[in-house]
Structures are given as structure tokens and as C-alpha cells.
Amino acid sequence: TIETIVSSLLLSSSQITQHTITIKMGLTTEQVELVQTSWAKCVPIADTAADLFYGKLFELDPELRPLFPADLAVQKQKLMAMITAAVDGLTDLAALVPVVQDLGRRHAVYYKVTAPMFDTVGAALLDTLEKGLGETWDADHKEAWTLVYGVLSKTMIDAGDEAVKAA
């Protein structure tokens, strides 16, 4: 019947949202779920994860250390909160993108963060996830997180570049 054809063509709003994520970020629904479920496992160990992240970040590039306060306690909380918001926001790109762009502008203008620094941050993040997730970390996790970080960091870099040019 015509009703069956029409109903099979109509997508629910959650299906449309997931489809939009796939198109805009190059992620599948499964990859979004993988990122979200794996991050949920990191949240209970947030303090340890933040320690691992900053330890690896400064090991990879000691010149980044002066960009941060001596006491990293508040910074670690901000990092974990921002990652949580970004991961949660993967299902609502319309809300997430402006937040990430603003973060990119602030980092570029106020903290003088440059594009190459994002590579180091990405490497530290992946290392942290691998250590934090242990045996559950695999090639699928790495691919999904690499895609997510790549898109979000490019969004930040592009917004930061525009802000620096406008300043």
C-alpha cells in the first residue's frame, strides 16, 4: 500500500540525526556509539585519565608545559568536562559545532595554540584512551576516536585561524 511505502521512506528524527553525523563527520552510527560507550568507561577514572593525558602530552612536547598553570587540577577537570561534552554532543552537531569553534578561537587567540599542537594533543588522547581502556581498546576504537578527534580538531583549527586573521 501507499502507506507502507511512505512509512518506509520516512526516517525518525534520531535516524536523521545519525545520518547527518555520518555525512558531516564521516562516522557511522556504530563508530559514534563506540566512542560514546568507550568514553563512558573513562569517566569513572577521570582523574587517572587526566593524569595520563597530561603526562603523555608533556612527554611528547615539553615546550607545551608553560602554556598551563603549575597546578593542573582545575585544567584536568576542564579537559574531562570538555571531552565529555564533545562525546555527548556527537548526536547533536548543531549544538556541538559552535561550542568547538568557540573553543578553537579562544585557544588560538588567548593561548596561541597552533595547528601542529593539535597533533600532539591527539597523540596524547589516543595514548590515554589505549591505556585507560586496556584490553577493550582495539583497531575499531582507534579508528573511531581518530576520526572524531580529526574532525573536532579541524573545526577548532579552522575557527582559530579565522579568529587570528580577524584580530
C-alpha positions as CSV (number, residue, x, y, z in Angstrom):
1,T,0.0,0.0,0.0
2,I,1.0,3.6,-0.3
3,E,1.0,4.0,3.5
4,T,3.6,1.2,3.8
5,I,5.8,2.8,1.1
6,V,5.6,6.3,2.7
7,S,6.2,5.0,6.2
8,S,9.3,3.0,5.0
9,L,10.7,6.2,3.4
10,L,10.2,8.3,6.5
11,L,13.1,8.4,8.9
12,S,12.7,9.1,12.6
13,S,14.5,12.2,13.9
14,S,17.1,10.1,15.6
15,Q,17.8,8.3,12.3
16,I,18.1,11.6,10.6
17,T,20.5,12.9,13.3
18,Q,22.6,9.8,12.9
19,H,22.5,10.0,9.2
20,T,23.7,13.7,9.4
21,I,26.6,12.6,11.7
22,T,27.7,10.0,9.2
23,I,27.6,12.6,6.3
24,K,29.2,15.5,8.2
25,M,31.8,13.7,10.2
26,G,32.4,10.6,8.1
27,L,31.4,8.4,11.1
28,T,29.0,5.5,11.1
29,T,26.4,5.2,13.9
30,E,28.4,2.3,15.2
31,Q,31.5,4.4,15.5
32,V,29.6,7.1,17.3
33,E,28.3,4.5,19.7
34,L,31.8,3.1,20.1
35,V,33.2,6.5,21.0
36,Q,30.4,7.2,23.5
37,T,30.5,3.8,25.2
38,S,34.2,3.8,25.5
39,W,34.3,7.3,26.9
40,A,31.7,6.2,29.4
41,K,34.2,3.7,30.7
42,C,36.8,6.5,31.1
43,V,34.6,8.8,33.1
44,P,34.8,6.9,36.4
45,I,38.6,7.0,36.1
46,A,38.7,10.7,35.0
47,D,41.4,11.7,37.4
48,T,43.7,8.9,36.3
49,A,42.8,9.6,32.6
50,A,43.7,13.3,33.0
51,D,47.0,12.4,34.7
52,L,47.8,10.0,31.8
53,F,46.8,12.6,29.2
54,Y,48.9,15.5,30.6
55,G,51.8,13.2,31.4
56,K,51.9,12.0,27.8
57,L,51.3,15.5,26.4
58,F,54.3,17.0,28.2
59,E,56.4,13.9,27.5
60,L,55.7,14.3,23.7
61,D,56.3,18.1,23.8
62,P,57.8,19.6,26.9
63,E,57.5,23.0,25.4
64,L,53.7,22.9,25.9
65,R,54.1,22.8,29.7
66,P,54.5,26.6,30.2
67,L,51.1,27.1,28.5
68,F,49.4,25.5,31.5
69,P,49.2,26.5,35.2
70,A,51.6,24.9,37.6
71,D,48.7,23.2,39.4
72,L,46.8,21.3,36.8
73,A,43.8,20.2,39.0
74,V,41.3,22.7,37.5
75,Q,42.7,22.2,34.0
76,K,42.2,18.5,34.3
77,Q,38.6,18.9,35.3
78,K,38.0,21.3,32.3
79,L,39.6,18.8,29.9
80,M,37.5,15.9,31.1
81,A,34.3,18.0,31.1
82,M,35.0,19.2,27.5
83,I,35.7,15.7,26.2
84,T,32.5,14.5,27.9
85,A,30.5,17.4,26.3
86,A,32.1,16.7,22.9
87,V,31.4,13.0,23.1
88,D,27.8,13.5,24.3
89,G,27.4,16.2,21.6
90,L,28.2,13.8,18.7
91,T,24.5,13.2,18.3
92,D,23.7,16.9,18.2
93,L,26.2,18.5,15.8
94,A,24.2,21.7,15.5
95,A,24.8,22.4,19.2
96,L,28.3,20.9,19.3
97,V,30.0,22.7,16.4
98,P,29.6,26.3,17.7
99,V,31.0,25.2,21.1
100,V,34.0,23.6,19.5
101,Q,34.5,26.6,17.2
102,D,34.5,28.9,20.2
103,L,37.0,26.7,22.0
104,G,39.2,26.9,18.9
105,R,39.0,30.7,18.8
106,R,39.9,31.0,22.5
107,H,42.8,28.6,22.2
108,A,44.2,30.4,19.1
109,V,43.8,34.0,20.3
110,Y,44.4,33.7,24.0
111,Y,46.7,30.8,24.4
112,K,48.5,31.0,21.0
113,V,47.8,27.3,20.2
114,T,48.9,26.4,16.7
115,A,47.7,23.7,14.3
116,P,50.7,21.4,14.9
117,M,50.0,21.3,18.7
118,F,46.7,19.6,17.9
119,D,48.6,16.6,16.5
120,T,50.4,16.3,19.8
121,V,47.1,16.6,21.8
122,G,45.6,13.9,19.5
123,A,48.5,11.5,20.1
124,A,48.3,12.1,23.9
125,L,44.5,11.5,23.8
126,L,44.8,8.2,21.9
127,D,47.5,7.0,24.2
128,T,45.4,7.9,27.2
129,L,42.4,6.0,25.8
130,E,44.5,3.0,24.9
131,K,45.9,2.9,28.5
132,G,42.6,3.7,30.1
133,L,40.5,1.2,28.2
134,G,43.1,-1.6,28.4
135,E,42.2,-4.8,26.6
136,T,39.0,-3.3,25.2
137,W,41.0,-0.9,23.1
138,D,41.3,-2.2,19.5
139,A,41.6,-1.0,15.9
140,D,37.9,-0.1,15.7
141,H,38.2,2.1,18.8
142,K,41.4,3.8,17.4
143,E,39.7,4.4,14.1
144,A,36.6,5.9,15.6
145,W,38.4,8.1,18.0
146,T,40.9,9.2,15.4
147,L,38.0,10.3,13.1
148,V,36.2,12.1,15.9
149,Y,39.3,13.9,17.1
150,G,40.3,14.7,13.5
151,V,37.0,16.4,12.7
152,L,36.8,18.2,16.0
153,S,40.4,19.4,15.9
154,K,40.0,20.6,12.3
155,T,36.9,22.6,13.4
156,M,38.9,24.2,16.2
157,I,41.9,24.9,14.0
158,D,39.7,26.5,11.3
159,A,37.9,28.7,13.7
160,G,41.1,29.6,15.4
161,D,42.8,30.6,12.1
162,E,39.8,32.8,11.2
163,A,39.9,34.5,14.7
164,V,43.6,35.1,14.5
165,K,43.3,36.7,11.0
166,A,40.4,38.9,12.2
167,A,42.3,40.1,15.3
